[in-house]
Amino acid sequence: MKTFQVYKQRYCLLITVLGIFIFTSFLVRTALLLASIQKADFDLPGILKIYGLGLVYDIGVSLFLVAFHAIHLLLIPSKWAGSILDRCLTWFWAFMVLLIIGFSFFAEFTFWQESESRFNFIGVDYLIYAYEVVNNINESYPLPLLIGGVLIFVAALLWLLVKTNVFKHTFRSEMPLSRRLTLSLILLAATCAYPVLLSNAFAESGNNRYENELAKAGMYSFFAAFRNNELNYTGFYAQIPDAEAFSLIRKELGEANSHYTGSQASIKRHIVNSGIVYKPNVIMITVESLSATFMSHFGNKAGLMPQLDSLADTGLLFTNMYATGTRTVRGMEALSLAIPPTPGNSIVRRQDNQRLNTVGHIFEKAGYSRTFYYGGDGYFDDMNEYFGENGFDITDRGRNIRISDTYQTKRTVIADKYVHFENA
């Protein structure tokens, strides 16, 4: 009876939106399950996982959606209930949250059609490269019909809320502050606890990929992907058996002066070098946006890079290089780790990227001191932390250099008075 009384008062719209999202999400999950039923073997435990765990994720998303309204209900005094300010804020929130619900569910169907998964890092890329994606969607889907469908969905729900007196109950002022404080704090505490206690990866515990994806919630998966910046490699990239892969790479690395020391599933080898050990000082200069087309060695007539052109003519020049990505951290990832592009974000910006087998580690074993200098602010893209956690001393402006004691990293801070040039 008390729950019914709460529903008939200020929290009526909030509770109704919670129910709308959970029910609509149930319908979407069922539709995606039916669309996938011929592609995967679903059993009773799997279906229970899909709907049981899915409900847990749906409740989490719905709590985030109503968090603003919970704060609004707490802070607006009872005497202002139903005022113009109260009505404007409530109607605006109701319209926006229903628009988000409608748009996300429409988007989930189109995304599932392409990837057969909930939103992931590909969906995050869609948001980042919105211009290209919108053009592609405009060519592939009838946008006016889709947008019109979302608006009709929102308008129909708002009309239904008005007809069922949901707004009328919401603008009543009988609920005291103590009751509002209790309800809003419970809702906000549960909202804050969700991302801490429930990881999106928890749904990936089974071997059936369709069950794992259907158990997730689209918006929860989207923000998890945005936060983690990773994409499951085995789920989205073509692969060959490990034995075949190791066979190929062992063949490519084979040399007359070396032999493999590990099993067939290893590329560990012993290299015999009878030459004189030469230990020069090594400076690796990495310049952003320096195209080969700036050099006369590659046809430029303006003489922009005379020193580099001289080195190209008299030193060692690699002419068959390929970019591993479009950003600074992708180049640093490739130069320091010698790896191909990884799905999702660069390793430089990922968690748990300490003590990797970087080029610095190779020089460390050879007895070199290693120092990372950056001509800007190494806080950008977590470069100081990445190189500091992989055996390099850091020389930089000093802003927020957070490095653990994994290595005895020396940190040299350059005072601003010694910086004579910097760009914006």
C-alpha positions as CSV (number, residue, x, y, z in Angstrom):
1,M,0.0,0.0,0.0
2,K,2.9,2.4,0.8
3,T,4.5,1.7,-2.5
4,F,1.2,2.5,-4.2
5,Q,1.0,5.7,-2.3
6,V,4.5,6.7,-3.4
7,Y,3.5,6.0,-7.0
8,K,0.5,8.3,-6.7
9,Q,2.7,11.2,-5.5
10,R,5.8,13.0,-6.6
11,Y,7.8,10.0,-7.7
12,C,5.0,8.8,-10.1
13,L,6.8,9.8,-13.3
14,L,10.1,8.5,-12.1
15,I,8.7,5.0,-11.3
16,T,6.8,5.0,-14.6
17,V,9.9,5.8,-16.6
18,L,11.7,3.0,-14.8
19,G,8.9,0.6,-15.8
20,I,8.8,1.9,-19.4
21,F,12.5,1.3,-19.9
22,I,12.6,-2.1,-18.3
23,F,9.5,-3.3,-20.2
24,T,10.7,-1.9,-23.6
25,S,14.2,-3.4,-23.0
26,F,12.5,-6.8,-22.4
27,L,10.7,-6.5,-25.7
28,V,14.0,-5.5,-27.5
29,R,15.9,-8.4,-25.9
30,T,13.1,-10.8,-26.9
31,A,13.1,-9.6,-30.5
32,L,16.9,-9.9,-30.8
33,L,16.6,-13.4,-29.2
34,L,14.1,-14.5,-31.8
35,A,16.2,-13.0,-34.6
36,S,19.2,-15.1,-33.4
37,I,17.4,-18.3,-32.5
38,Q,18.5,-20.1,-35.7
39,K,22.1,-19.1,-35.3
40,A,22.8,-20.3,-31.8
41,D,21.8,-23.2,-29.5
42,F,19.8,-21.7,-26.6
43,D,19.0,-23.9,-23.7
44,L,16.9,-23.2,-20.6
45,P,19.8,-22.1,-18.3
46,G,21.0,-19.8,-21.1
47,I,17.6,-18.2,-21.5
48,L,17.3,-17.7,-17.8
49,K,20.7,-16.0,-17.9
50,I,19.6,-13.8,-20.8
51,Y,16.5,-12.5,-19.0
52,G,17.8,-12.7,-15.4
53,L,21.1,-11.0,-15.8
54,G,19.6,-8.8,-18.5
55,L,17.1,-7.5,-16.0
56,V,19.9,-6.6,-13.6
57,Y,21.6,-4.5,-16.3
58,D,18.3,-2.9,-17.4
59,I,17.7,-1.8,-13.8
60,G,21.2,-0.2,-13.7
61,V,20.6,1.7,-17.0
62,S,17.1,2.9,-15.8
63,L,18.6,4.2,-12.6
64,F,21.1,6.3,-14.5
65,L,18.2,7.6,-16.7
66,V,16.2,8.8,-13.7
67,A,19.1,10.1,-11.6
68,F,18.6,13.7,-12.8
69,H,14.9,13.6,-11.9
70,A,15.6,12.0,-8.5
71,I,17.9,15.0,-7.7
72,H,15.2,17.4,-9.1
73,L,12.5,15.9,-6.9
74,L,14.8,16.1,-3.8
75,L,15.8,19.7,-4.3
76,I,12.6,21.3,-5.5
77,P,10.7,22.5,-2.3
78,S,7.2,21.2,-1.8
79,K,5.7,24.7,-2.2
80,W,7.2,24.8,-5.7
81,A,5.7,21.5,-6.8
82,G,3.6,22.1,-9.9
83,S,5.2,25.6,-10.5
84,I,6.3,26.7,-14.0
85,L,9.9,25.9,-13.2
86,D,8.9,22.4,-11.9
87,R,6.8,21.7,-14.9
88,C,9.3,22.9,-17.5
89,L,12.2,20.9,-16.0
90,T,10.0,17.8,-15.6
91,W,8.6,17.9,-19.1
92,F,12.0,18.6,-20.6
93,W,13.5,15.6,-18.7
94,A,10.6,13.4,-19.7
95,F,11.0,14.3,-23.4
96,M,14.8,13.9,-23.4
97,V,14.9,10.6,-21.5
98,L,12.1,9.0,-23.7
99,L,13.9,10.3,-26.8
100,I,17.1,8.6,-25.6
101,I,15.2,5.4,-24.9
102,G,13.5,5.4,-28.3
103,F,16.7,6.3,-30.2
104,S,18.8,3.7,-28.4
105,F,16.4,0.9,-29.0
106,F,16.1,1.7,-32.7
107,A,19.9,2.0,-33.0
108,E,20.3,-1.4,-31.2
109,F,18.3,-3.2,-34.0
110,T,20.5,-1.6,-36.7
111,F,23.7,-2.3,-34.8
112,W,22.7,-5.9,-34.1
113,Q,21.9,-6.4,-37.8
114,E,25.5,-5.4,-38.7
115,S,27.5,-6.8,-35.7
116,E,25.2,-9.2,-33.9
117,S,26.2,-7.7,-30.6
118,R,25.3,-5.0,-28.2
119,F,27.1,-1.6,-28.6
120,N,30.8,-2.0,-28.3
121,F,33.9,0.0,-29.3
122,I,32.7,0.1,-32.9
123,G,29.7,2.0,-31.7
124,V,31.9,4.4,-29.8
125,D,33.8,5.0,-33.1
126,Y,30.5,5.7,-34.7
127,L,30.0,8.5,-32.2
128,I,33.5,9.9,-32.7
129,Y,33.4,9.8,-36.5
130,A,29.8,11.0,-36.6
131,Y,30.1,12.8,-39.9
132,E,31.1,9.8,-41.9
133,V,28.7,7.5,-40.1
134,V,25.7,9.8,-40.5
135,N,26.4,10.0,-44.2
136,N,26.7,6.2,-44.4
137,I,23.5,5.7,-42.4
138,N,21.7,8.3,-44.6
139,E,22.6,6.2,-47.7
140,S,21.7,2.9,-46.1
141,Y,18.6,3.7,-44.1
142,P,15.5,5.9,-44.5
143,L,16.5,8.5,-41.9
144,P,13.2,10.5,-42.1
145,L,11.2,7.4,-41.3
146,L,13.5,6.4,-38.5
147,I,13.6,9.8,-36.9
148,G,9.9,10.2,-37.4
149,G,9.3,6.8,-35.8
150,V,11.3,7.8,-32.7
151,L,9.4,11.1,-32.4
152,I,6.0,9.3,-32.8
153,F,7.1,6.8,-30.1
154,V,8.0,9.6,-27.7
155,A,4.8,11.6,-28.5
156,A,2.7,8.5,-27.9
157,L,4.3,7.8,-24.6
158,L,3.9,11.4,-23.4
159,W,0.2,11.3,-24.4
160,L,-0.3,8.1,-22.5
161,L,1.4,9.5,-19.4
162,V,-0.9,12.5,-19.6
163,K,-4.0,10.4,-20.1
164,T,-3.1,8.2,-17.1
165,N,-2.6,11.2,-14.8
166,V,1.1,10.4,-14.3
167,F,2.1,14.1,-14.6
168,K,-0.8,15.1,-12.4
169,H,0.4,12.9,-9.6
170,T,4.0,14.0,-10.1
171,F,3.1,17.7,-9.6
172,R,1.4,17.0,-6.2
173,S,3.1,18.5,-3.2
174,E,2.1,16.3,-0.2
175,M,5.4,14.4,0.1
176,P,7.6,15.7,2.9
177,L,11.3,16.4,2.6
178,S,12.3,13.4,4.8
179,R,10.5,11.0,2.5
180,R,12.0,12.6,-0.6
181,L,15.4,12.5,0.9
182,T,15.1,8.8,1.7
183,L,13.9,7.8,-1.7
184,S,16.3,9.9,-3.7
185,L,19.3,8.9,-1.7
186,I,18.5,5.2,-2.1
187,L,18.1,5.7,-5.9
188,L,21.3,7.7,-6.2
189,A,23.3,5.3,-4.0
190,A,22.2,2.3,-6.1
191,T,23.1,4.3,-9.3
192,C,26.6,5.0,-8.0
193,A,27.1,1.4,-6.9
194,Y,26.3,-0.1,-10.3
195,P,29.4,0.7,-12.2
196,V,31.6,-0.3,-9.2
197,L,29.9,-3.6,-8.5
198,L,28.8,-4.8,-12.0
199,S,31.2,-4.9,-14.9
200,N,29.9,-5.3,-18.4
201,A,32.4,-8.2,-18.8
202,F,30.5,-10.1,-16.2
203,A,28.0,-11.1,-18.9
204,E,30.8,-12.7,-21.0
205,S,31.3,-15.6,-18.6
206,G,29.7,-18.2,-20.9
207,N,30.9,-19.8,-24.1
208,N,27.8,-18.9,-26.1
209,R,28.5,-15.4,-27.6
210,Y,24.8,-14.8,-28.4
211,E,23.8,-15.5,-24.8
212,N,26.5,-13.2,-23.5
213,E,25.5,-10.3,-25.8
214,L,21.7,-10.7,-25.3
215,A,22.2,-10.6,-21.5
216,K,23.8,-7.2,-21.7
217,A,22.0,-3.9,-22.0
218,G,22.8,-1.7,-25.0
219,M,23.5,1.6,-23.2
220,Y,25.4,-0.1,-20.4
221,S,27.6,-1.8,-23.0
222,F,28.1,1.5,-24.9
223,F,29.5,3.4,-21.8
224,A,31.5,0.4,-20.8
225,A,33.1,0.4,-24.3
226,F,33.7,4.2,-24.1
227,R,35.4,3.8,-20.7
228,N,37.5,0.7,-21.5
229,N,38.3,1.5,-25.2
230,E,38.8,-2.2,-26.0
231,L,37.3,-4.6,-28.4
232,N,37.3,-8.4,-28.1
233,Y,39.9,-9.6,-30.6
234,T,38.7,-13.2,-30.9
235,G,35.1,-12.1,-31.5
236,F,35.6,-9.7,-34.3
237,Y,38.8,-10.5,-36.2
238,A,39.6,-13.4,-38.5
239,Q,42.1,-15.9,-37.1
240,I,44.1,-19.0,-38.0
241,P,45.0,-21.8,-35.6
242,D,47.8,-21.0,-33.2
243,A,50.0,-23.9,-34.5
244,E,49.8,-22.5,-38.1
245,A,50.5,-19.0,-36.9
246,F,53.6,-20.0,-34.9
247,S,54.8,-22.1,-37.9
248,L,54.5,-19.1,-40.2
249,I,56.3,-16.7,-37.9
250,R,59.1,-19.2,-37.0
251,K,59.7,-19.6,-40.7
252,E,59.9,-15.8,-41.2
253,L,62.3,-15.4,-38.3
254,G,64.6,-18.3,-39.2
255,E,68.2,-17.3,-39.6
256,A,71.4,-19.2,-40.1
257,N,73.0,-17.9,-36.9
258,S,70.0,-18.7,-34.6
259,H,68.0,-21.6,-33.3
260,Y,64.8,-21.9,-31.4
261,T,65.0,-22.8,-27.8
262,G,61.3,-23.2,-26.9
263,S,58.5,-25.5,-28.0
264,Q,56.6,-25.2,-31.4
265,A,54.3,-22.7,-29.7
266,S,57.2,-20.3,-29.0
267,I,59.4,-18.0,-30.9
268,K,62.0,-17.8,-28.2
269,R,65.4,-18.3,-29.9
270,H,69.1,-18.0,-29.3
271,I,71.1,-15.8,-31.7
272,V,74.8,-16.4,-32.1
273,N,76.7,-13.3,-33.0
274,S,80.5,-13.6,-33.4
275,G,81.0,-9.9,-34.3
276,I,82.3,-7.2,-32.1
277,V,79.8,-5.7,-29.7
278,Y,79.2,-2.0,-30.7
279,K,77.2,0.1,-28.2
280,P,76.5,3.5,-29.8
281,N,74.3,6.2,-28.2
282,V,70.9,5.8,-29.8
283,I,68.4,8.7,-30.2
284,M,65.0,7.9,-31.6
285,I,63.3,11.1,-32.8
286,T,59.6,10.8,-33.3
287,V,57.9,13.7,-35.1
288,E,54.2,14.0,-35.5
289,S,52.6,14.7,-38.9
290,L,56.0,14.5,-40.7
291,S,55.1,13.2,-44.1
292,A,57.6,11.7,-46.6
293,T,56.3,14.1,-49.1
294,F,58.1,16.9,-47.3
295,M,61.4,15.4,-48.3
296,S,63.2,16.0,-51.5
297,H,64.3,12.4,-51.4
298,F,60.7,11.6,-52.2
299,G,60.1,14.3,-54.8
300,N,59.6,17.5,-52.9
301,K,61.3,20.5,-54.6
302,A,61.0,23.0,-51.8
303,G,64.0,21.9,-49.8
304,L,62.1,21.7,-46.5
305,M,64.1,19.0,-44.8
306,P,67.8,19.3,-45.8
307,Q,69.2,17.4,-42.8
308,L,66.8,14.5,-43.1
309,D,67.4,14.3,-46.8
310,S,71.1,14.2,-46.1
311,L,70.6,11.4,-43.6
312,A,68.4,9.5,-46.1
313,D,71.2,9.7,-48.7
314,T,74.0,8.6,-46.4
315,G,72.3,6.5,-43.7
316,L,69.8,3.7,-43.5
317,L,66.4,4.5,-45.0
318,F,63.3,2.4,-44.7
319,T,61.0,2.8,-47.7
320,N,58.4,0.2,-47.0
321,M,56.9,1.5,-43.8
322,Y,53.1,1.4,-42.9
323,A,51.2,3.5,-40.4
324,T,49.6,1.5,-37.5
325,G,46.9,4.2,-37.0
326,T,46.0,7.8,-37.3
327,R,47.1,9.2,-33.8
328,T,50.3,9.9,-31.9
329,V,49.8,7.1,-29.5
330,R,49.4,4.6,-32.3
331,G,52.8,5.6,-33.7
332,M,54.4,5.4,-30.2
333,E,52.8,2.0,-29.7
334,A,54.3,0.7,-32.9
335,L,57.8,2.2,-32.3
336,S,58.1,1.1,-28.7
337,L,56.5,-2.4,-29.0
338,A,56.8,-3.3,-32.6
339,I,53.3,-4.7,-32.9
340,P,50.5,-4.3,-35.4
341,P,47.4,-2.2,-34.6
342,T,45.3,-3.5,-31.7
343,P,41.5,-3.4,-31.7
344,G,40.2,-0.6,-29.6
345,N,42.4,2.0,-28.0
346,S,46.2,2.2,-28.1
347,I,48.1,0.2,-25.5
348,V,49.8,3.5,-24.4
349,R,46.4,4.6,-23.0
350,R,45.2,1.2,-21.6
351,Q,45.3,-0.1,-18.1
352,D,47.7,-2.8,-17.1
353,N,50.4,-1.7,-19.6
354,Q,53.3,-1.9,-17.3
355,R,56.6,-3.8,-17.8
356,L,56.0,-4.7,-21.4
357,N,58.7,-5.9,-23.8
358,T,59.4,-2.5,-25.2
359,V,62.4,-1.3,-27.1
360,G,63.4,0.2,-23.8
361,H,63.5,-3.2,-22.2
362,I,65.9,-4.5,-24.9
363,F,68.2,-1.5,-24.4
364,E,67.9,-2.1,-20.6
365,K,69.2,-5.6,-21.0
366,A,72.1,-4.2,-23.0
367,G,73.1,-1.9,-20.1
368,Y,71.8,1.3,-21.5
369,S,70.2,4.2,-19.6
370,R,66.9,5.1,-21.2
371,T,65.2,8.6,-21.1
372,F,62.0,9.8,-22.6
373,Y,61.8,13.5,-23.5
374,Y,58.6,15.1,-24.8
375,G,58.4,18.5,-26.4
376,G,55.0,19.2,-25.1
377,D,53.2,17.9,-22.0
378,G,53.7,14.2,-21.4
379,Y,50.4,14.1,-19.4
380,F,48.7,14.1,-22.8
381,D,47.7,10.6,-23.9
382,D,49.3,9.2,-20.7
383,M,52.7,9.1,-22.4
384,N,54.7,9.9,-19.2
385,E,53.0,7.1,-17.3
386,Y,53.4,4.6,-20.1
387,F,57.1,5.2,-20.7
388,G,57.8,5.6,-17.0
389,E,56.1,2.3,-16.2
390,N,58.2,0.6,-18.9
391,G,61.7,1.5,-17.7
392,F,62.3,5.0,-19.1
393,D,63.4,8.0,-17.1
394,I,61.0,11.0,-17.7
395,T,62.1,14.5,-18.5
396,D,59.0,16.7,-18.9
397,R,57.1,19.8,-17.7
398,G,56.1,17.8,-14.6
399,R,52.3,18.0,-14.6
400,N,50.7,15.0,-13.0
401,I,53.6,12.5,-13.4
402,R,52.1,9.5,-11.7
403,I,54.5,6.6,-11.8
404,S,54.7,3.7,-9.4
405,D,57.8,2.3,-8.0
406,T,57.9,-0.7,-10.4
407,Y,61.1,0.8,-11.8
408,Q,63.4,3.3,-10.0
409,T,62.3,5.9,-12.5
410,K,64.1,9.2,-12.4
411,R,61.7,12.2,-13.0
412,T,63.3,15.4,-14.2
413,V,61.0,18.4,-14.2
414,I,61.7,21.3,-16.6
415,A,60.9,24.7,-15.1
416,D,58.6,26.9,-17.2
417,K,61.3,29.6,-17.5
418,Y,63.5,27.2,-19.5
419,V,60.7,26.6,-22.1
420,H,61.2,29.1,-24.8
421,F,58.6,27.8,-27.3
422,E,55.4,25.9,-27.1
423,N,52.4,25.6,-29.4
424,A,48.7,25.7,-28.4
